[in-house]
Amino acid sequence: MWTKKPLSEVTTILSGGTPKSGVADYWGNDIRWLTPKDMGRMSSKYISDSDRRISQLGLDKSSAKLILKNSVILSTRAPIGHLAINTEPMATNQGCRGLIPKDNLDTKFLYYFLLGSVSLLNELGTGAIFKELSKTALESVVIPFPPIPEQQRIVAILDQAFADIE
């Protein structure tokens, strides 16, 4: 049976952050650190690396959070709507949010839902100079929530449709 649930119930949403750029010890090779600019250059729905990396100390001393692999990363400003499934753990700057699926939510189903909801996400954005989608607004977005086998069936159909287009 299909239900509808807010994203706050079916995902853990993590905000990003940027370590102080003037502190060399915050930057290094430890943790992949993704920005909307990086996402804008993607040619696949999957991302495994980033142009820049931060150190564990940089992660600890900033508001950045480590997003578990097989999550969905969404740019929430400049612009709203770039999407990626991370195949490795990574952090992001404040222009992105990580959505970690909870039990019974297929990562690719979440990805395709968000892909189809970019217009709605942009409508929910606020700001005078550039729009930003707040964590609160994102948490309130309602996702159709079928059982996992139905999610996987839908994903298989969409995967095939996108493969045919390519």
C-alpha contacts under 8 A as a table, 3 or more apart, distances in Angstrom:
res1	aa1	res2	aa2	distance
1	M	146	P	6.16
1	M	147	P	6.80
2	W	144	P	6.82
2	W	145	F	5.46
2	W	146	P	4.21
2	W	147	P	6.87
3	T	144	P	6.00
3	T	145	F	5.06
3	T	146	P	6.33
4	K	142	V	6.17
4	K	143	I	5.56
4	K	144	P	4.50
4	K	145	F	5.34
5	K	9	E	6.48
5	K	10	V	7.17
5	K	142	V	5.23
5	K	143	I	5.50
5	K	144	P	6.63
5	K	145	F	6.63
6	P	9	E	5.63
6	P	10	V	7.06
6	P	139	E	6.27
6	P	140	S	5.20
6	P	141	V	5.32
6	P	142	V	4.13
6	P	143	I	6.04
7	L	10	V	5.28
7	L	11	T	5.68
7	L	138	L	7.09
7	L	139	E	4.98
7	L	140	S	6.25
7	L	141	V	5.77
7	L	142	V	6.04
7	L	143	I	6.45
8	S	11	T	5.63
8	S	12	T	6.57
8	S	13	I	7.20
8	S	139	E	4.52
8	S	140	S	6.64
9	E	12	T	7.87
10	V	101	P	6.17
10	V	102	K	5.29
10	V	103	D	7.48
10	V	105	L	6.81
11	T	99	L	5.76
11	T	100	I	5.18
11	T	101	P	4.40
11	T	102	K	5.11
12	T	98	G	7.89
12	T	99	L	5.68
12	T	100	I	5.02
12	T	101	P	6.57
12	T	102	K	7.02
13	I	97	R	6.55
13	I	98	G	5.57
13	I	99	L	4.64
13	I	100	I	6.38
13	I	135	K	7.52
13	I	139	E	7.51
14	L	65	K	6.55
14	L	67	I	7.32
14	L	97	R	5.46
14	L	98	G	4.97
14	L	99	L	6.52
14	L	100	I	7.97
15	S	63	S	7.64
15	S	64	A	6.73
15	S	65	K	6.82
15	S	92	T	7.78
15	S	94	Q	6.36
15	S	96	C	6.57
15	S	97	R	4.64
15	S	98	G	6.51
15	S	135	K	7.49
16	G	63	S	6.28
16	G	64	A	4.32
16	G	65	K	6.01
16	G	91	A	6.64
16	G	92	T	4.75
16	G	93	N	4.51
16	G	94	Q	4.17
16	G	95	G	6.86
16	G	96	C	5.88
16	G	97	R	5.98
16	G	98	G	7.78
17	G	62	S	6.09
17	G	63	S	4.62
17	G	64	A	3.92
17	G	65	K	7.45
17	G	92	T	6.32
17	G	93	N	4.28
17	G	94	Q	4.39
17	G	95	G	7.99
18	T	21	S	7.84
18	T	62	S	6.18
18	T	63	S	6.94
18	T	64	A	6.32
18	T	92	T	7.69
18	T	93	N	5.15
18	T	94	Q	6.67
19	P	23	V	7.96
19	P	26	Y	6.19
19	P	27	W	7.82
19	P	54	I	7.76
19	P	58	G	5.34
19	P	59	L	7.00
19	P	61	K	6.75
19	P	62	S	5.00
19	P	63	S	7.72
19	P	64	A	7.66
20	K	23	V	5.77
20	K	26	Y	7.15
20	K	58	G	7.88
20	K	62	S	7.69
21	S	24	A	7.18
21	S	26	Y	7.63
21	S	27	W	7.83
23	V	26	Y	5.66
23	V	27	W	7.50
24	A	27	W	5.57
24	A	28	G	7.96
25	D	28	G	7.23
25	D	55	S	6.94
25	D	57	L	7.02
25	D	58	G	7.05
26	Y	54	I	5.87
26	Y	55	S	5.17
26	Y	56	Q	7.40
26	Y	57	L	5.57
26	Y	58	G	3.74
26	Y	59	L	7.43
26	Y	61	K	7.87
27	W	53	R	6.23
27	W	54	I	4.14
27	W	55	S	5.01
27	W	58	G	6.31
28	G	31	I	7.72
28	G	53	R	5.55
28	G	54	I	4.93
28	G	55	S	4.89
29	N	32	R	7.59
29	N	53	R	5.34
29	N	54	I	6.29
29	N	55	S	6.32
30	D	53	R	6.45
30	D	54	I	6.04
30	D	55	S	4.94
30	D	56	Q	6.33
31	I	53	R	5.25
31	I	54	I	5.22
31	I	55	S	6.01
31	I	56	Q	6.89
31	I	89	P	7.73
31	I	90	M	6.00
31	I	91	A	6.93
32	R	49	D	6.17
32	R	50	S	5.56
32	R	51	D	7.93
32	R	52	R	6.53
32	R	53	R	4.61
32	R	54	I	6.63
32	R	89	P	7.35
32	R	90	M	4.75
32	R	91	A	6.10
33	W	50	S	5.98
33	W	51	D	7.59
33	W	52	R	5.69
33	W	53	R	4.95
33	W	54	I	6.29
33	W	90	M	5.83
33	W	91	A	4.75
33	W	92	T	4.94
33	W	93	N	7.00
34	L	38	D	6.28
34	L	39	M	7.44
34	L	50	S	5.61
34	L	51	D	7.52
34	L	52	R	7.25
34	L	90	M	7.19
34	L	91	A	6.25
34	L	92	T	4.45
34	L	93	N	6.40
35	T	38	D	5.24
35	T	39	M	6.47
35	T	75	S	7.77
35	T	92	T	5.83
35	T	93	N	5.56
35	T	95	G	6.60
35	T	96	C	6.82
36	P	39	M	4.90
36	P	40	G	6.14
36	P	75	S	5.47
36	P	77	R	7.65
36	P	78	A	6.85
36	P	79	P	7.14
36	P	82	H	6.92
36	P	95	G	6.26
36	P	96	C	6.68
37	K	40	G	5.14
37	K	41	R	6.92
38	D	41	R	5.58
38	D	42	M	6.99
38	D	50	S	6.90
38	D	51	D	7.15
39	M	42	M	5.32
39	M	75	S	7.80
39	M	82	H	6.10
39	M	83	L	7.12
39	M	84	A	7.28
40	G	82	H	6.55
42	M	45	K	7.50
42	M	47	I	7.72
44	S	47	I	7.36
44	S	84	A	7.92
45	K	83	L	6.98
45	K	84	A	5.05
45	K	85	I	6.00
46	Y	84	A	5.48
46	Y	85	I	4.78
46	Y	86	N	5.82
46	Y	87	T	6.61
47	I	50	S	7.96
47	I	84	A	6.18
47	I	85	I	6.11
47	I	86	N	4.89
47	I	87	T	6.03
47	I	88	E	7.75
48	S	86	N	5.84
48	S	87	T	5.08
48	S	88	E	5.40
49	D	88	E	7.52
50	S	53	R	7.02
54	I	57	L	7.98
54	I	58	G	5.72
54	I	59	L	6.74
55	S	58	G	4.94
55	S	59	L	6.36
56	Q	59	L	5.05
56	Q	60	D	6.14
57	L	60	D	4.94
57	L	61	K	5.99
58	G	61	K	5.16
58	G	62	S	6.07
59	L	62	S	5.47
59	L	63	S	7.29
59	L	64	A	5.70
59	L	65	K	6.72
59	L	66	L	7.77
59	L	91	A	7.94
60	D	63	S	7.77
60	D	64	A	7.83
64	A	91	A	6.10
64	A	92	T	6.36
64	A	93	N	6.62
64	A	94	Q	7.52
65	K	91	A	5.61
65	K	92	T	7.43
66	L	89	P	6.53
66	L	90	M	5.51
66	L	91	A	4.77
67	I	71	S	7.01
67	I	89	P	5.54
67	I	90	M	5.33
67	I	91	A	5.75
67	I	98	G	6.01
67	I	99	L	7.96
67	I	100	I	7.23
68	L	71	S	6.15
68	L	86	N	8.00
68	L	88	E	7.27
68	L	89	P	4.77
68	L	90	M	6.99
68	L	100	I	6.95
69	K	85	I	7.92
69	K	86	N	5.38
69	K	87	T	5.12
69	K	88	E	4.64
69	K	89	P	4.50
69	K	90	M	7.41
70	N	85	I	5.93
70	N	86	N	5.40
70	N	87	T	5.51
70	N	88	E	7.34
70	N	100	I	7.74
70	N	107	T	6.59
71	S	85	I	5.61
71	S	86	N	5.90
71	S	98	G	6.78
71	S	99	L	5.81
71	S	100	I	4.77
71	S	101	P	6.46
71	S	107	T	6.23
72	V	83	L	6.93
72	V	84	A	5.65
72	V	85	I	4.61
72	V	86	N	6.56
72	V	98	G	5.84
72	V	99	L	5.12
72	V	100	I	6.55
72	V	107	T	6.85
72	V	110	L	7.44
72	V	111	Y	6.25
73	I	83	L	5.68
73	I	84	A	5.18
73	I	85	I	6.24
73	I	86	N	7.13
73	I	96	C	6.70
73	I	97	R	5.78
73	I	98	G	4.49
73	I	99	L	6.14
74	L	80	I	7.58
74	L	81	G	6.15
74	L	82	H	5.69
74	L	83	L	4.75
74	L	84	A	6.75
74	L	96	C	5.48
74	L	97	R	5.43
74	L	98	G	6.41
74	L	99	L	7.68
75	S	78	A	7.48
75	S	79	P	6.49
75	S	80	I	5.23
75	S	81	G	5.49
75	S	82	H	5.09
75	S	83	L	6.61
75	S	95	G	5.72
75	S	96	C	4.16
75	S	97	R	6.45
76	T	79	P	6.51
76	T	80	I	4.36
76	T	81	G	6.52
76	T	95	G	5.48
76	T	96	C	5.16
76	T	97	R	6.71
76	T	132	E	5.62
76	T	133	L	5.03
76	T	134	S	7.47
77	R	80	I	4.71
77	R	95	G	5.14
77	R	96	C	7.11
77	R	130	F	7.22
77	R	131	K	6.00
77	R	132	E	4.53
77	R	133	L	6.53
78	A	95	G	7.03
78	A	130	F	6.74
78	A	131	K	7.23
78	A	132	E	7.54
79	P	82	H	7.13
79	P	131	K	7.55
79	P	132	E	7.97
80	I	118	V	7.48
80	I	121	L	7.07
80	I	122	N	6.02
80	I	125	G	7.78
80	I	131	K	7.45
80	I	132	E	6.86
80	I	133	L	6.94
81	G	115	L	7.53
81	G	118	V	5.36
81	G	121	L	7.20
81	G	122	N	7.42
83	L	111	Y	7.30
83	L	114	L	7.92
83	L	115	L	7.21
84	A	111	Y	7.60
85	I	107	T	7.74
85	I	108	K	7.84
85	I	111	Y	7.33
86	N	89	P	6.85
86	N	90	M	7.45
92	T	95	G	7.52
92	T	96	C	6.03
92	T	97	R	7.32
92	T	98	G	7.98
93	N	96	C	6.07
94	Q	97	R	7.46
97	R	135	K	7.90
101	P	105	L	5.67
101	P	106	D	7.04
101	P	107	T	6.25
101	P	110	L	7.77
102	K	105	L	5.99
104	N	147	P	7.10
104	N	148	I	5.75
105	L	109	F	7.25
105	L	110	L	7.12
105	L	145	F	7.88
105	L	148	I	6.64
105	L	151	Q	7.82
106	D	109	F	5.15
106	D	110	L	6.35
106	D	148	I	6.81
106	D	151	Q	6.65
106	D	152	Q	7.11
107	T	110	L	5.14
107	T	111	Y	6.21
108	K	111	Y	4.78
108	K	112	Y	6.09
108	K	155	V	6.48
109	F	112	Y	5.24
109	F	113	F	6.11
109	F	151	Q	5.97
109	F	152	Q	7.24
109	F	154	I	7.46
109	F	155	V	5.79
110	L	113	F	5.06
110	L	114	L	6.19
111	Y	114	L	5.27
111	Y	115	L	6.08
112	Y	115	L	4.87
112	Y	116	G	6.17
112	Y	155	V	7.71
112	Y	158	L	7.99
113	F	116	G	5.24
113	F	117	S	6.23
113	F	143	I	7.34
114	L	117	S	4.80
114	L	118	V	6.25
115	L	118	V	5.73
116	G	119	S	7.81
117	S	120	L	5.23
117	S	121	L	6.15
118	V	121	L	4.98
118	V	122	N	6.14
119	S	122	N	5.13
119	S	123	E	6.26
120	L	123	E	5.00
120	L	124	L	6.31
121	L	124	L	5.14
121	L	125	G	6.48
121	L	133	L	6.95
121	L	138	L	7.54
122	N	125	G	5.10
122	N	131	K	7.59
122	N	133	L	7.25
124	L	133	L	6.27
124	L	137	A	6.59
125	G	131	K	5.16
125	G	132	E	4.82
125	G	133	L	4.23
125	G	134	S	7.00
125	G	137	A	7.97
126	T	130	F	7.77
126	T	131	K	4.86
126	T	132	E	5.41
126	T	133	L	6.53
126	T	134	S	7.98
127	G	130	F	5.51
127	G	131	K	4.63
127	G	132	E	6.22
128	A	131	K	6.90
133	L	137	A	6.52
133	L	138	L	6.71
134	S	137	A	5.22
134	S	138	L	6.25
135	K	138	L	5.07
135	K	139	E	6.03
136	T	139	E	5.13
136	T	140	S	6.43
137	A	140	S	5.28
137	A	141	V	6.75
138	L	141	V	5.44
145	F	151	Q	7.97
146	P	150	E	5.96
146	P	151	Q	6.11
147	P	150	E	5.49
147	P	151	Q	6.33
148	I	151	Q	4.90
148	I	152	Q	6.10
149	P	152	Q	5.12
149	P	153	R	6.19
150	E	153	R	4.95
150	E	154	I	6.20
151	Q	154	I	5.19
151	Q	155	V	6.16
152	Q	155	V	4.97
152	Q	156	A	6.14
153	R	156	A	5.17
153	R	157	I	6.42
154	I	157	I	5.18
154	I	158	L	6.25
155	V	158	L	5.08
155	V	159	D	5.89
156	A	159	D	5.08
156	A	160	Q	6.18
157	I	160	Q	5.24
157	I	161	A	6.19
158	L	161	A	4.94
158	L	162	F	6.11
159	D	162	F	5.31
159	D	163	A	6.08
160	Q	163	A	4.98
160	Q	164	D	6.08
161	A	164	D	5.14
161	A	165	I	6.34
162	F	165	I	5.03
162	F	166	E	6.33
163	A	166	E	5.19
